[in-house]
Amino acid sequence: ENGTHLVNIANVHYEPFGVYSSKIKSLSELKDGDSIAVPNDPTNEARALLLLAENGVIKLADGVGINATKKDIVENKKNIQINEMEAALLPSVLDEVTCAVINGNYVLNAGMTVKDDALFTEAEGVTGQVYTNYVVCRADDLEADWLLALKKVLYTQKVKDYILNNESFSGGVIPTFEVPEAE
């Protein structure tokens, strides 16, 4: 829209979505009419609905994929109420809903951890590929020395270990890059 052509230069990490609750310990405890809060922006709502569908809470229309909305729910055996709201608010409503599907970064900001507090999270494989955070640059800068240096520093075992072992992340940030063998 702005006449800028950006290109991906480095995949870095993703923050897994998880289902959180202060009321239940497992989705098997969901009762008829319970409520689940999900992000209200299109990308993250679809991601939340896909997670719920993958775990049998709802069924989505065939082929909707990452464009899923509440209108695409074709089966909801327990009449679960899906409440759409601003993603950053989701941790603050855990006492008001049965559970919420929350982005990993908002979990961390709320003082929770993915590892200790999620009922379950997204599988790493496909989700990490689809929802990875990238470093991007203008196409004109693709071979700039500063950019090559950044990528060299980023793609190290030290950075990967920091992401994986940082206690404050506790599973809330998953690296999606491989360390070059030459390191």
C-alpha positions as CSV (number, residue, x, y, z in Angstrom):
1,E,0.0,0.0,0.0
2,N,2.9,2.4,0.7
3,G,4.9,1.4,-2.3
4,T,7.4,-0.5,-0.1
5,H,8.6,-4.0,-1.1
6,L,9.6,-5.9,2.1
7,V,11.3,-9.3,2.0
8,N,11.8,-11.9,4.6
9,I,15.5,-12.2,5.7
10,A,15.2,-14.2,8.9
11,N,12.6,-16.4,10.5
12,V,13.1,-16.1,14.3
13,H,10.3,-17.4,16.6
14,Y,6.7,-17.8,17.3
15,E,4.6,-17.6,20.5
16,P,2.3,-20.6,20.8
17,F,-1.4,-20.1,21.4
18,G,-2.7,-22.0,24.4
19,V,-6.0,-22.6,26.2
20,Y,-6.1,-21.2,29.8
21,S,-8.6,-21.5,32.5
22,S,-9.1,-20.7,36.2
23,K,-12.1,-22.9,36.3
24,I,-11.3,-26.2,34.6
25,K,-8.2,-28.4,34.3
26,S,-9.1,-30.2,31.0
27,L,-11.4,-29.6,28.0
28,S,-13.2,-32.8,29.0
29,E,-14.7,-30.7,31.9
30,L,-16.5,-28.3,29.5
31,K,-20.2,-28.2,30.1
32,D,-23.1,-27.3,27.9
33,G,-23.2,-23.5,27.4
34,D,-19.8,-22.8,28.8
35,S,-17.9,-19.8,27.4
36,I,-14.5,-19.5,25.6
37,A,-13.0,-16.2,24.9
38,V,-10.9,-15.8,21.7
39,P,-9.0,-12.9,20.1
40,N,-11.3,-10.7,17.9
41,D,-8.7,-9.9,15.2
42,P,-9.1,-12.0,12.0
43,T,-5.8,-13.8,12.1
44,N,-5.7,-14.7,15.7
45,E,-9.4,-15.6,15.9
46,A,-9.0,-18.1,13.1
47,R,-5.9,-19.5,14.9
48,A,-7.9,-19.9,18.1
49,L,-10.8,-21.5,16.3
50,L,-8.5,-23.9,14.6
51,L,-6.9,-24.9,17.9
52,L,-10.4,-25.5,19.4
53,A,-11.4,-27.5,16.4
54,E,-8.1,-29.6,16.5
55,N,-9.1,-30.5,20.1
56,G,-12.7,-31.5,19.4
57,V,-14.4,-28.5,21.0
58,I,-16.0,-27.3,17.7
59,K,-16.0,-28.4,14.1
60,L,-15.2,-25.9,11.3
61,A,-16.4,-26.0,7.7
62,D,-14.1,-27.9,5.4
63,G,-11.3,-25.8,3.9
64,V,-11.7,-22.6,5.9
65,G,-8.2,-22.9,7.4
66,I,-6.6,-19.6,8.5
67,N,-9.6,-17.6,7.4
68,A,-12.0,-19.3,9.9
69,T,-14.5,-17.1,11.7
70,K,-17.3,-17.9,14.2
71,K,-19.6,-18.2,11.1
72,D,-17.6,-21.2,10.0
73,I,-18.5,-23.3,13.0
74,V,-20.6,-26.2,11.7
75,E,-20.8,-28.3,14.9
76,N,-20.8,-27.2,18.5
77,K,-22.2,-30.1,20.5
78,K,-21.8,-28.4,23.9
79,N,-23.2,-25.1,22.7
80,I,-20.0,-23.4,23.7
81,Q,-20.3,-19.6,23.6
82,I,-17.4,-18.1,21.7
83,N,-16.7,-14.6,23.0
84,E,-14.6,-12.4,20.7
85,M,-12.5,-9.7,22.4
86,E,-9.3,-7.7,22.2
87,A,-6.4,-10.2,22.5
88,A,-4.6,-8.1,25.2
89,L,-7.6,-8.4,27.5
90,L,-7.9,-12.1,27.4
91,P,-5.8,-12.9,30.5
92,S,-7.8,-10.4,32.5
93,V,-11.1,-12.3,31.8
94,L,-10.1,-15.7,32.9
95,D,-12.4,-15.5,36.0
96,E,-15.4,-14.5,33.8
97,V,-15.2,-17.2,31.2
98,T,-14.7,-21.0,31.3
99,C,-11.5,-20.6,29.4
100,A,-9.7,-18.4,26.9
101,V,-7.4,-19.0,23.9
102,I,-4.5,-16.6,24.4
103,N,-1.4,-15.5,22.5
104,G,1.8,-16.5,24.2
105,N,3.1,-12.9,24.4
106,Y,0.0,-11.9,26.4
107,V,0.4,-14.9,28.7
108,L,3.9,-13.8,29.5
109,N,2.8,-10.1,30.0
110,A,0.1,-11.4,32.5
111,G,2.7,-13.1,34.6
112,M,1.6,-16.6,33.5
113,T,3.7,-19.2,31.6
114,V,2.8,-21.4,28.7
115,K,4.6,-24.3,30.3
116,D,2.8,-24.1,33.7
117,D,-0.6,-22.6,33.0
118,A,-1.8,-23.8,29.6
119,L,-4.3,-26.6,29.5
120,F,-2.8,-27.3,26.0
121,T,-1.0,-25.4,23.3
122,E,-0.6,-25.5,19.5
123,A,1.6,-28.2,18.0
124,E,5.0,-26.8,17.1
125,G,5.4,-28.0,13.5
126,V,2.7,-26.5,11.3
127,T,1.9,-23.6,13.7
128,G,5.5,-22.5,13.9
129,Q,5.8,-22.5,10.1
130,V,2.5,-20.5,9.6
131,Y,2.8,-18.0,12.5
132,T,6.6,-17.4,12.7
133,N,7.8,-13.8,13.4
134,Y,10.3,-12.6,10.8
135,V,12.9,-10.0,10.4
136,V,12.1,-8.2,7.1
137,C,13.9,-5.5,5.2
138,R,13.5,-3.5,2.0
139,A,14.4,-5.5,-1.1
140,D,17.1,-2.9,-1.9
141,D,18.9,-3.8,1.4
142,L,18.9,-7.6,1.0
143,E,22.7,-7.8,0.5
144,A,23.7,-5.0,2.8
145,D,26.6,-5.7,5.1
146,W,24.7,-4.7,8.2
147,L,21.9,-7.1,7.3
148,L,24.2,-10.1,6.7
149,A,25.9,-9.3,10.1
150,L,22.5,-9.2,11.9
151,K,21.6,-12.6,10.4
152,K,25.0,-14.1,11.4
153,V,24.6,-12.9,15.0
154,L,20.9,-13.9,15.2
155,Y,21.4,-17.5,13.9
156,T,23.6,-18.7,16.7
157,Q,23.3,-21.5,19.2
158,K,23.7,-18.8,22.0
159,V,20.5,-17.0,20.8
160,K,18.6,-20.3,20.3
161,D,19.6,-21.4,23.8
162,Y,18.6,-18.1,25.2
163,I,15.1,-18.4,23.7
164,L,14.7,-22.0,24.8
165,N,16.2,-21.7,28.3
166,N,15.0,-18.3,29.4
167,E,12.9,-18.9,32.5
168,S,10.8,-15.9,31.8
169,F,9.7,-17.3,28.5
170,S,8.8,-20.8,29.9
171,G,7.7,-22.2,26.6
172,G,6.1,-19.0,25.5
173,V,8.6,-18.4,22.7
174,I,9.7,-21.1,20.3
175,P,12.7,-20.5,18.0
176,T,12.0,-21.4,14.3
177,F,15.5,-21.1,12.9
178,E,18.3,-23.7,12.6
179,V,21.8,-22.8,13.6
180,P,24.2,-23.1,10.6
181,E,26.6,-26.0,10.9
182,A,29.6,-23.7,10.4
183,E,29.1,-22.1,13.8
